[in-house]
Amino acid sequence: MTMPSMDAATTDSTRRSSSKPGRAPQDHRKPQRERRLDEAATIADLVRQAREDGDELTGPGGLLKRVTKMVLETALEEEMTEHLGRVKHQRPEGLEDGTDGPERVVGGVDDELAGSSGPHNVRNGTRTKTVLTDNVGKVEVKVPRDRAGTFEPVILPKHRRKLGSVEEIVLSLTAKGLTSGEISAHLEEIYGASVSKDTICRITDQIVEEMNTWLERPLDPVYAAIFIDAIMVKVRDGQVANRPFYAAIGVTVEGHKEILGLWPGTPGEGEGAKYWMSVLTKIRNRGVVDTMFVVCDGLKGLPDSVNAVWPDAIVQTCVIHLLRNTFRYASKKYWDKIAKDLKLVYTASSPEAARAQFDEHFVPEWGSKYPAIVTLWNNAWEEFIPFLDYHEEIRRVLFSTNAIESLNARYRRAVKARGHFPNEHAALKCLYLVTRSLDPTGKGGRRWVTRWKPALNVFATVFEGRWPSAEKY
């Protein structure tokens, strides 16, 4: 199939517009709507012609690939025209009659005459370059050259053979837990592109500086609440072993959810309150002077670590974690009944009412059958009851650590697909790429703000002395 050239289409359009009586030729800068209509008509003609000729629209020799080649080559020619200051085959100004472009340009021309737009710098043929696109795979493109060698293409920079978002594809697949070898095989299978594992590693290493900047960025001075949790990742340090990676989510005074950072734990150790104190201290050193609540999973010793960093912060145990731990001690056939009885406890009107409900109703019903459950709730009581002192709106947003657990679920998905990591840096890079890819449309963030707005109004009233005013923030 022979495709119409862009110049021919433009000339034909100009001829049609100027042939109508009583109407001056239109300016080449058409309104955006007219340009889009012209483009749509041109594409429709190409598709119609391809179908008549029996050509495929996609595939190795399909219309889409040929159009991509045509667009790239046309864009490169336009860049060369802008670089030289004249269109193709136009005689350079300043040359004597009879000169014919590059044939009369010989060596020894001084630097001034050989400048990018000087009269002696002319087109000098093309060179073929194979580039990898993210939509149609490999495309062979003719890149124009100039005699002075000063042409620097923008759409296809020198020494670059990947076009569009190939790097983003690699980063996205890495965030999903694929290894360098798996990504290389995927690109070969889907795009017909041979990208080595070393190249993929170099692409992912490009975000290391961005990651380090993100990990050390300044934070807001006050957060409504900070949710903390850790995830276990298999890292090979001599031998493969579980290693904790600590994560924290802060809720700003405007209601926005912000991932505060990721911190690799000590090799050979599980999640510990001592290391959490180190993490919280790093958060404070990045500018966080206060938070109203720290919501956690009930780790022993954690309240002391939190109060050492932020003395006024209230430590709240996640109720969902308590319920999960409760079900570990009970037969599955009793789960619904136990959950129903415990709901009367954690939805009580006050801490005193919750204590009465637990002692007078839950313990007599389940204490003899499951004494470990009673012990579990008694041990966690002081960190369980704080949110019962507050308005229903605050209770609703502090009820669980679902926010950070959903984040950890994304982390686990990538980690599980990967299996284990060769070192701490590789694991941290993968977790950061997962973080980087979260909520690409922003809809989740908007829903979060909507959910938190009623609670923030209560926060501003209850914590009036600590809550930043509009003038301070």
Secondary structure as UniProt FT lines:
FT   HELIX           6..18
FT   TURN            21..22
FT   HELIX           32..53
FT   TURN            60..61
FT   HELIX           63..84
FT   TURN            88..89
FT   TURN            93..94
FT   TURN            97..98
FT   HELIX           101..104
FT   TURN            107..108
FT   TURN            111..114
FT   TURN            116..117
FT   TURN            119..120
FT   STRAND          123..133
FT   TURN            134..136
FT   STRAND          137..146
FT   TURN            147..148
FT   TURN            158..159
FT   HELIX           166..175
FT   TURN            176..177
FT   HELIX           180..191
FT   HELIX           197..205
FT   TURN            206..207
FT   HELIX           208..215
FT   STRAND          222..236
FT   STRAND          240..252
FT   TURN            253..254
FT   STRAND          257..264
FT   TURN            267..268
FT   HELIX           273..285
FT   TURN            286..287
FT   STRAND          290..296
FT   TURN            300..301
FT   HELIX           302..309
FT   TURN            311..312
FT   STRAND          314..317
FT   HELIX           319..328
FT   HELIX           332..334
FT   HELIX           335..346
FT   HELIX           351..357
FT   HELIX           358..362
FT   HELIX           363..366
FT   TURN            367..369
FT   HELIX           371..379
FT   HELIX           381..384
FT   HELIX           386..389
FT   HELIX           392..398
FT   HELIX           402..418
FT   HELIX           424..436
FT   TURN            440..441
FT   HELIX           443..462
FT   TURN            463..466
FT   TURN            470..472
//
